[in-house]
Amino acid sequence: MEIAQFQFSLFGINTYAVWDPATNKCAIIDPGMINEEEEQAMENFVSRNNLTVTHIINTHLHIDHAIGASFATKKFGAPIHTHPDDLPLGERIDEQARMFGVQEKVENVKIDRLLKDGDVIEIGEGRLEVIHVPGHSPGSIALYDKKDKFLISGDALFANSVGRADLPGGNMNQLITAIKSRLLTLPEETVVFPGHGPATTIGREKRSNPFLI
């Protein structure tokens, strides 16, 4: 599958479009569009590449990753997917906005389909495997494309860092354990696309991430 990265303004969130070039079916992952300009950027990309959005997937439901979910599902008519353990966060997007001083209008997220560890999401002829990686939030997931050797890690694993665990539902010991047992066991050449910051690889993080060695 092909992947494109957008960096949107709320906390520098990385939103991804992942699509199957054989069918042009597409998933939008962690929709962080916060204003009309960012919404238009996503619309233009989908239109320009003649894509059909079939999935909207949240790796977790912190506000920066989910603030554009309601727009995306209304605009593209695709269902929103996430892990059930993060449903309470989606129901309190407005509270999160107040907590972080976000002034823009926000909507709580209504989830259409629940994901569990081991689920396989089919995007045209492409496949993303759901890996539950709790600790940053209770329902945090990563999405693994085994064939094309990439991982969308949400806010679990970053280049030279890991996700914060000081927000409600976070647990650093749980996060480190999940990363080591579920992500660092993937092939070392796997490219990691995180929720913030630059891409990395599993091998690089195994060797040099100070939180994991």
Sine and cosine of phi, psi and omega as CSV:
sin_phi,cos_phi,sin_psi,cos_psi,sin_omega,cos_omega
0.00,0.00,0.35,-0.94,0.06,-1.00
-0.99,-0.13,0.43,-0.90,0.00,-1.00
-0.65,-0.76,0.67,-0.75,0.08,-1.00
-0.79,-0.61,0.61,-0.79,-0.04,-1.00
-0.93,-0.37,0.69,-0.72,0.13,-0.99
-0.87,-0.50,0.70,-0.71,0.13,-0.99
-0.95,-0.31,0.90,-0.43,-0.04,-1.00
-0.97,-0.23,0.20,-0.98,-0.31,-0.95
-0.98,0.22,-0.44,0.90,-0.07,-1.00
-0.97,0.26,0.98,-0.19,0.00,-1.00
0.88,0.47,0.41,0.91,0.03,-1.00
0.87,0.49,0.66,0.75,-0.05,-1.00
-0.93,0.36,0.70,-0.71,0.14,-0.99
-1.00,-0.01,0.90,-0.43,0.15,-0.99
-0.98,-0.22,0.62,-0.79,-0.05,-1.00
-0.85,-0.52,0.61,-0.80,0.26,-0.97
-0.94,-0.34,0.82,-0.58,0.02,-1.00
-0.86,-0.51,0.79,-0.62,-0.06,-1.00
-0.61,-0.79,0.40,-0.92,0.05,-1.00
-1.00,-0.10,0.92,-0.38,-0.06,-1.00
-0.92,0.40,-0.30,0.96,0.02,-1.00
-0.96,0.27,-0.50,0.87,-0.07,-1.00
-0.85,-0.53,-0.23,0.97,-0.10,-1.00
0.90,0.44,0.31,0.95,0.14,-0.99
-0.97,0.24,0.62,-0.79,-0.21,-0.98
-0.66,-0.75,0.55,-0.83,0.18,-0.98
-0.89,-0.46,0.67,-0.75,0.17,-0.99
-0.98,-0.19,0.82,-0.57,-0.11,-0.99
-0.90,-0.43,0.81,-0.58,-0.02,-1.00
0.85,0.53,0.91,0.41,-0.05,-1.00
-0.94,0.35,0.96,-0.29,-0.07,-1.00
-0.95,-0.30,0.37,0.93,-0.03,-1.00
-0.93,0.37,0.81,-0.58,-0.11,-0.99
-0.93,-0.38,-0.22,0.98,-0.04,-1.00
-0.56,-0.83,0.07,-1.00,-0.08,-1.00
-0.89,0.45,-0.59,0.81,0.00,-1.00
-0.89,0.46,-0.69,0.73,-0.01,-1.00
-0.95,0.31,-0.62,0.79,0.08,-1.00
-0.88,0.48,-0.66,0.75,-0.01,-1.00
-0.91,0.41,-0.58,0.82,0.02,-1.00
-0.88,0.48,-0.66,0.75,0.02,-1.00
-0.94,0.35,-0.70,0.71,0.04,-1.00
-0.84,0.55,-0.72,0.70,-0.03,-1.00
-0.90,0.45,-0.65,0.76,0.00,-1.00
-0.89,0.45,-0.73,0.69,0.00,-1.00
-0.88,0.48,-0.70,0.71,-0.02,-1.00
-0.92,0.39,-0.71,0.70,-0.06,-1.00
-0.88,0.47,-0.55,0.83,-0.03,-1.00
-0.99,-0.14,0.12,0.99,0.06,-1.00
0.82,0.57,0.71,0.71,-0.04,-1.00
-1.00,-0.06,0.47,-0.88,0.14,-0.99
-0.91,-0.41,0.91,-0.41,-0.02,-1.00
-0.98,0.19,0.87,-0.49,-0.02,-1.00
-0.94,-0.35,-0.29,0.96,-0.04,-1.00
-0.61,-0.79,0.62,-0.78,0.26,-0.97
-0.87,-0.50,0.87,-0.48,-0.15,-0.99
-0.85,-0.53,0.76,-0.65,0.10,-0.99
-0.95,-0.31,0.82,-0.57,0.10,-1.00
-0.93,0.37,-0.44,0.90,0.13,-0.99
-0.22,-0.98,0.08,-1.00,-0.16,-0.99
-0.89,-0.45,0.58,0.81,0.26,-0.97
-0.94,0.34,0.45,-0.89,-0.22,-0.98
-0.85,0.53,-0.62,0.78,-0.07,-1.00
-0.92,0.40,-0.47,0.88,0.00,-1.00
-1.00,0.03,-0.26,0.97,-0.16,-0.99
-0.83,-0.56,-0.02,1.00,-0.11,-0.99
-0.91,0.42,-0.43,0.90,0.01,-1.00
-0.99,-0.12,0.11,0.99,-0.10,-0.99
-0.91,0.41,-0.68,0.73,-0.03,-1.00
-0.90,0.43,-0.67,0.74,0.08,-1.00
-0.85,0.52,-0.74,0.68,-0.10,-0.99
-0.89,0.46,-0.67,0.74,-0.03,-1.00
-0.94,0.34,-0.56,0.83,0.04,-1.00
-0.95,0.32,-0.66,0.75,-0.07,-1.00
-0.95,0.31,-0.69,0.73,-0.14,-0.99
-0.97,-0.25,-0.15,0.99,0.06,-1.00
0.94,0.35,0.41,0.91,-0.02,-1.00
-0.97,-0.26,0.54,-0.84,0.00,-1.00
-0.96,0.27,0.47,-0.89,0.04,-1.00
-1.00,-0.08,0.75,-0.66,-0.03,-1.00
-0.89,-0.45,0.64,-0.77,0.14,-0.99
-0.30,-0.96,0.08,-1.00,0.02,-1.00
-0.99,0.13,0.63,-0.78,-0.08,-1.00
-0.89,0.46,-0.44,0.90,-0.04,-1.00
-0.93,0.36,-0.22,0.98,0.04,-1.00
-0.98,-0.19,0.09,1.00,-0.01,-1.00
-0.83,0.55,-0.66,0.75,0.02,-1.00
-0.86,0.50,-0.54,0.84,0.06,-1.00
-0.92,0.40,-0.66,0.75,0.02,-1.00
-0.90,0.44,-0.49,0.87,0.01,-1.00
-0.98,0.19,-0.12,0.99,-0.06,-1.00
-0.79,-0.61,0.55,0.84,0.06,-1.00
-0.86,0.51,-0.61,0.79,0.00,-1.00
-0.90,0.43,-0.61,0.79,0.06,-1.00
-0.92,0.39,-0.64,0.77,0.04,-1.00
-0.88,0.47,-0.63,0.78,0.02,-1.00
-0.86,0.51,-0.70,0.72,0.01,-1.00
-0.91,0.42,-0.63,0.78,-0.02,-1.00
-0.87,0.49,-0.64,0.77,-0.08,-1.00
-0.99,-0.16,0.10,0.99,0.04,-1.00
0.94,0.33,0.46,0.89,0.02,-1.00
-0.98,0.20,0.84,-0.54,-0.10,-0.99
-1.00,-0.03,-0.36,0.93,-0.05,-1.00
-0.91,0.40,0.43,-0.91,0.06,-1.00
-0.91,0.42,0.74,-0.67,0.00,-1.00
-0.80,-0.60,0.38,-0.92,0.06,-1.00
-0.80,-0.61,0.67,-0.74,0.12,-0.99
-0.89,0.46,0.50,-0.87,-0.15,-0.99
-0.99,-0.11,0.81,-0.59,0.09,-1.00
-0.99,-0.13,0.89,-0.46,-0.06,-1.00
-1.00,0.06,0.72,-0.70,-0.01,-1.00
-1.00,-0.08,-0.61,0.79,-0.07,-1.00
-0.68,-0.74,0.70,-0.71,-0.04,-1.00
-0.99,-0.12,0.62,-0.78,-0.02,-1.00
-0.93,-0.37,0.57,-0.82,0.10,-1.00
-0.78,-0.62,0.30,-0.96,0.00,-1.00
-0.81,0.58,0.75,-0.66,0.02,-1.00
1.00,-0.05,-0.20,0.98,0.07,-1.00
-0.87,0.49,0.52,-0.85,0.10,-1.00
-0.90,-0.44,0.84,-0.54,0.00,-1.00
-0.99,-0.12,0.84,-0.54,-0.01,-1.00
-0.99,-0.11,0.84,-0.54,0.04,-1.00
-0.89,-0.46,0.99,-0.10,-0.18,-0.98
0.87,0.50,-0.84,-0.55,0.04,-1.00
-1.00,-0.05,0.00,1.00,0.02,-1.00
-1.00,-0.01,0.30,-0.95,-0.05,-1.00
-0.66,-0.75,0.73,-0.69,0.12,-0.99
-0.88,-0.48,0.81,-0.59,0.04,-1.00
-1.00,-0.04,0.71,-0.70,0.01,-1.00
-1.00,0.07,0.81,-0.59,0.06,-1.00
-0.86,-0.51,0.89,-0.46,0.01,-1.00
-0.97,0.24,0.84,-0.54,-0.04,-1.00
-0.76,-0.65,0.95,0.31,-0.07,-1.00
-0.95,0.32,0.33,-0.95,0.05,-1.00
0.70,-0.72,-0.72,0.69,0.15,-0.99
-0.96,0.29,-0.69,0.72,0.22,-0.98
-0.62,-0.79,0.30,-0.96,-0.06,-1.00
-0.87,0.48,-0.55,0.83,-0.08,-1.00
-0.96,-0.29,0.32,0.95,-0.01,-1.00
-0.86,0.51,0.70,-0.72,0.06,-1.00
-0.77,-0.64,0.36,-0.93,0.21,-0.98
-0.89,-0.46,0.36,-0.93,-0.08,-1.00
-0.82,-0.57,0.86,-0.51,-0.17,-0.99
-0.90,-0.43,0.83,-0.56,0.12,-0.99
-0.98,-0.19,0.99,-0.17,-0.07,-1.00
-0.91,0.41,-0.64,0.77,-0.06,-1.00
-0.92,0.39,-0.72,0.70,-0.06,-1.00
-0.99,-0.11,0.03,1.00,0.19,-0.98
0.88,0.48,0.77,0.63,0.15,-0.99
-0.66,-0.75,0.39,-0.92,-0.03,-1.00
-0.75,-0.66,0.77,-0.63,0.17,-0.99
-0.99,-0.13,0.92,-0.38,-0.25,-0.97
-0.99,-0.17,0.03,1.00,-0.03,-1.00
0.85,0.53,-0.66,-0.75,0.02,-1.00
-0.97,-0.24,0.43,0.90,0.07,-1.00
-0.99,0.13,-0.84,0.55,-0.12,-0.99
-0.84,-0.54,0.76,-0.65,0.06,-1.00
-0.85,-0.53,0.16,-0.99,0.16,-0.99
-0.91,0.42,0.91,-0.41,0.03,-1.00
0.92,0.40,0.32,0.95,-0.01,-1.00
-0.36,-0.93,0.04,-1.00,0.09,-1.00
-0.70,-0.72,0.15,-0.99,-0.03,-1.00
-0.93,0.37,0.40,-0.92,0.08,-1.00
-0.96,0.29,0.43,-0.90,-0.03,-1.00
-0.77,-0.64,0.34,0.94,-0.07,-1.00
-0.99,-0.17,0.11,0.99,0.09,-1.00
-1.00,-0.03,0.31,-0.95,-0.03,-1.00
-0.80,0.60,0.77,-0.64,-0.01,-1.00
1.00,0.02,-0.07,1.00,-0.01,-1.00
-0.99,0.16,0.44,-0.90,0.00,-1.00
-0.40,-0.92,0.95,-0.32,-0.10,-0.99
-0.91,0.41,-0.66,0.75,0.02,-1.00
-0.87,0.49,-0.67,0.74,0.03,-1.00
-0.90,0.44,-0.66,0.75,-0.02,-1.00
-0.90,0.43,-0.76,0.65,-0.02,-1.00
-0.88,0.48,-0.68,0.73,0.02,-1.00
-0.88,0.48,-0.69,0.73,-0.02,-1.00
-0.91,0.40,-0.67,0.74,0.02,-1.00
-0.88,0.48,-0.73,0.68,-0.06,-1.00
-0.92,0.40,-0.63,0.78,-0.10,-0.99
-1.00,0.04,-0.41,0.91,-0.12,-0.99
-0.93,-0.38,-0.50,0.87,-0.07,-1.00
-0.96,-0.27,-0.70,0.71,-0.04,-1.00
-0.95,0.32,-0.14,0.99,0.09,-1.00
-1.00,0.08,-0.11,0.99,0.06,-1.00
-0.96,0.28,0.31,-0.95,0.02,-1.00
-0.82,0.58,0.64,-0.77,-0.11,-0.99
-0.88,0.47,-0.45,0.89,-0.02,-1.00
-0.98,0.19,-0.07,1.00,0.01,-1.00
-0.86,0.51,0.81,-0.58,0.05,-1.00
-0.99,0.14,0.75,-0.66,-0.03,-1.00
-0.97,-0.25,0.86,-0.52,0.08,-1.00
-0.96,-0.28,0.96,-0.27,-0.10,-0.99
-1.00,0.03,0.11,-0.99,0.00,-1.00
-0.96,0.28,-0.31,0.95,0.06,-1.00
-0.54,-0.84,0.54,-0.84,0.11,-0.99
0.99,0.14,-0.13,-0.99,-0.14,-0.99
-0.98,0.19,0.29,-0.96,0.09,-1.00
-0.95,0.32,0.34,-0.94,0.04,-1.00
-0.55,-0.84,-0.26,-0.97,0.10,-0.99
-0.74,-0.68,0.35,-0.94,0.05,-1.00
-0.87,0.49,-0.68,0.73,-0.01,-1.00
-0.87,0.50,-0.69,0.73,-0.01,-1.00
-0.89,0.46,-0.67,0.74,-0.02,-1.00
-0.94,0.33,-0.57,0.82,0.07,-1.00
-0.88,0.48,-0.58,0.81,-0.10,-0.99
-1.00,0.01,-0.48,0.87,-0.21,-0.98
-0.75,-0.66,-0.13,0.99,-0.04,-1.00
-0.95,0.32,0.89,-0.46,-0.11,-0.99
-0.91,0.42,-0.33,0.94,0.02,-1.00
-0.99,0.14,-0.20,0.98,-0.18,-0.98
-0.86,-0.51,-0.04,1.00,-0.01,-1.00
-0.91,-0.41,0.00,0.00,0.00,0.00
